[in-house]
Amino acid sequence: MEQKRQDDASQPDPGTPGRRRFWKRAGIAAVVGATLTGLGAAVFAHGGPGGGPGGWHSRHNVSPELRAKRVDLMIETMLDGVDVSADQKSRINAIVTATMKEMQPLREQRFEARREAMSILTQPTVDRAKIEAFRVEKLKLADAASQRLTQGIADVAEVLTPEQRTALAEKFSRH
C-alpha cells in the first residue's frame, strides 16, 4: 500500500493549476483549429474562394444569360419525369428566376460573412461578445433567405396539381 502512495506522489496531480491551464489551452486550440479547418474545407470543397470564375459556386457576377441557362437546367432536371404543361413550366421558370434574383444579395452577404468570420477569429484575442453578435446577425440573414426560399417553394407548389406534387415528392424521395 505504501508503494502505491509513493508512486502516486511521483505523478503530478491532474487538478493542479498548471495542468488545468494546459488542458484549457489545448481545448481552445482544438476548437479554433477545428473551426478554421472546417472553414478551409468548405472553401476547398467549392473549388477555392468563389469556386472559380463563373463556376456553379461562383461569387463572381454571373451573366444574365448564364443565370437563365442555370435556371432552365435546374427546372428541367427537377421536372424530369413529372408531366407538366408548357404553361406550368413557364410559370415555374418565372417564379424560380424571381426567387433567385431576390436571394442574390443575401448570397453575397453570406460570402462577406465568411470573410468577417475569419477576421474575427484571427484577432489576437477572442472577443466572445463580437462572436455572439456575429452569430445573431447571421442567423437573421439565414432566416431571411429561408423565408424567401420557402415562399418560392410554396409558389411553385401552387402551380402544380396535387398529382404532380406527389410525383415530384416521390422523385425526390428516391435521391
C-alpha positions as CSV (number, residue, x, y, z in Angstrom):
1,M,0.0,0.0,0.0
2,E,2.9,2.3,0.9
3,Q,4.5,1.6,-2.5
4,K,1.3,2.8,-4.3
5,R,1.2,6.0,-2.3
6,Q,4.9,6.7,-3.3
7,D,4.0,6.0,-7.0
8,D,1.0,8.4,-6.7
9,A,3.2,11.0,-5.2
10,S,5.6,11.0,-8.1
11,Q,2.7,11.7,-10.6
12,P,1.6,15.3,-10.9
13,D,-1.8,16.0,-9.6
14,P,-4.2,16.5,-12.6
15,G,-6.0,19.1,-10.6
16,T,-3.0,21.4,-10.2
17,P,-3.3,24.9,-11.8
18,G,-0.6,24.2,-14.3
19,R,-2.3,21.0,-15.6
20,R,-5.7,22.7,-15.8
21,R,-4.2,25.7,-17.7
22,F,-2.6,23.2,-20.2
23,W,-5.8,21.4,-20.8
24,K,-7.8,24.6,-21.1
25,R,-5.3,26.0,-23.7
26,A,-5.3,22.6,-25.6
27,G,-9.1,22.7,-25.7
28,I,-9.2,26.2,-27.0
29,A,-6.5,25.4,-29.6
30,A,-8.6,22.3,-30.7
31,V,-11.8,24.3,-31.1
32,V,-10.0,27.1,-33.1
33,G,-8.2,24.5,-35.2
34,A,-11.4,22.6,-35.9
35,T,-13.2,25.8,-36.8
36,L,-10.5,27.0,-39.2
37,T,-10.2,23.5,-40.7
38,G,-14.0,23.4,-41.3
39,L,-14.0,26.8,-42.9
40,G,-11.0,25.9,-45.0
41,A,-12.6,22.6,-46.1
42,A,-15.7,24.5,-47.1
43,V,-13.7,26.8,-49.3
44,F,-11.7,24.0,-50.7
45,A,-14.9,21.9,-51.4
46,H,-16.2,24.8,-53.6
47,G,-13.1,24.9,-55.7
48,G,-11.3,27.6,-53.6
49,P,-12.6,31.0,-52.9
50,G,-15.5,31.6,-55.3
51,G,-15.4,28.2,-57.0
52,G,-13.7,29.8,-60.0
53,P,-15.0,32.5,-62.3
54,G,-18.5,31.7,-63.5
55,G,-18.5,28.3,-61.7
56,W,-21.6,26.8,-60.1
57,H,-20.4,28.1,-56.7
58,S,-19.1,31.4,-58.0
59,R,-19.2,34.6,-56.0
60,H,-18.4,36.5,-59.2
61,N,-21.1,38.2,-61.1
62,V,-22.7,35.8,-63.5
63,S,-24.1,37.0,-66.7
64,P,-27.9,37.0,-67.0
65,E,-27.6,34.6,-69.9
66,L,-25.7,32.0,-67.8
67,R,-28.1,32.5,-64.9
68,A,-31.0,31.9,-67.2
69,K,-29.4,28.7,-68.5
70,R,-28.8,27.5,-64.9
71,V,-32.5,28.1,-64.1
72,D,-33.6,26.3,-67.2
73,L,-31.3,23.3,-66.5
74,M,-32.4,23.2,-62.8
75,I,-36.1,23.3,-63.7
76,E,-35.6,20.7,-66.5
77,T,-33.9,18.4,-64.1
78,M,-36.4,19.0,-61.3
79,L,-39.4,18.4,-63.5
80,D,-38.0,15.5,-65.5
81,G,-40.5,12.6,-65.3
82,V,-43.3,14.9,-64.0
83,D,-46.0,15.6,-66.5
84,V,-46.2,19.4,-66.6
85,S,-47.6,21.6,-69.3
86,A,-45.6,24.3,-71.1
87,D,-47.6,27.0,-69.3
88,Q,-46.7,25.4,-65.9
89,K,-43.1,25.2,-66.8
90,S,-43.1,28.8,-67.9
91,R,-44.7,30.0,-64.7
92,I,-42.3,27.9,-62.6
93,N,-39.4,29.4,-64.5
94,A,-40.6,32.9,-63.7
95,I,-41.0,32.0,-60.0
96,V,-37.6,30.5,-59.7
97,T,-35.9,33.3,-61.6
98,A,-37.6,35.9,-59.4
99,T,-36.6,34.0,-56.3
100,M,-33.0,33.6,-57.3
101,K,-32.8,37.3,-58.2
102,E,-34.2,38.3,-54.8
103,M,-31.9,36.0,-53.0
104,Q,-28.7,37.1,-54.8
105,P,-28.0,40.0,-52.3
106,L,-28.4,37.5,-49.4
107,R,-26.0,35.2,-51.2
108,E,-23.4,38.0,-51.5
109,Q,-23.9,38.8,-47.8
110,R,-23.2,35.2,-46.9
111,F,-19.9,35.3,-48.7
112,E,-19.0,38.5,-47.0
113,A,-19.8,36.8,-43.7
114,R,-17.2,34.2,-44.3
115,R,-14.5,36.9,-44.6
116,E,-15.9,38.6,-41.5
117,A,-15.8,35.4,-39.5
118,M,-12.2,34.8,-40.5
119,S,-11.3,38.3,-39.4
120,I,-13.0,37.9,-36.0
121,L,-11.4,34.5,-35.4
122,T,-7.9,35.6,-36.3
123,Q,-7.7,38.5,-33.9
124,P,-5.0,38.4,-31.2
125,T,-7.7,38.0,-28.5
126,V,-11.0,36.1,-28.7
127,D,-13.9,38.6,-28.4
128,R,-16.8,36.4,-27.3
129,A,-19.3,39.3,-27.4
130,K,-18.3,40.0,-31.0
131,I,-18.6,36.4,-32.0
132,E,-22.1,36.2,-30.4
133,A,-23.2,39.4,-32.1
134,F,-21.9,38.0,-35.4
135,R,-23.8,34.7,-34.8
136,V,-27.1,36.6,-34.1
137,E,-26.7,38.8,-37.1
138,K,-26.0,35.9,-39.4
139,L,-29.0,33.9,-38.1
140,K,-31.2,36.8,-39.2
141,L,-29.6,36.6,-42.7
142,A,-30.2,32.8,-42.8
143,D,-33.8,33.3,-41.6
144,A,-34.4,35.9,-44.4
145,A,-33.0,33.5,-47.0
146,S,-35.1,30.7,-45.6
147,Q,-38.3,32.7,-45.7
148,R,-37.7,33.8,-49.3
149,L,-36.9,30.2,-50.4
150,T,-39.9,28.8,-48.6
151,Q,-42.1,31.4,-50.3
152,G,-40.7,30.4,-53.7
153,I,-41.2,26.7,-53.0
154,A,-44.9,27.4,-52.0
155,D,-45.4,29.5,-55.1
156,V,-44.1,26.6,-57.3
157,A,-46.2,24.1,-55.4
158,E,-49.3,26.2,-56.2
159,V,-48.6,26.0,-59.9
160,L,-48.6,22.2,-59.8
161,T,-51.5,19.9,-59.3
162,P,-51.7,17.6,-56.3
163,E,-50.8,14.6,-58.5
164,Q,-47.8,16.5,-59.9
165,R,-46.6,17.4,-56.4
166,T,-46.9,13.8,-55.3
167,A,-44.9,12.7,-58.4
168,L,-42.3,15.3,-57.6
169,A,-42.1,14.2,-53.9
170,E,-41.7,10.6,-55.0
171,K,-38.9,11.6,-57.3
172,F,-37.1,13.5,-54.6
173,S,-37.5,10.7,-52.1
174,R,-35.5,8.4,-54.4
175,H,-32.5,10.6,-54.2
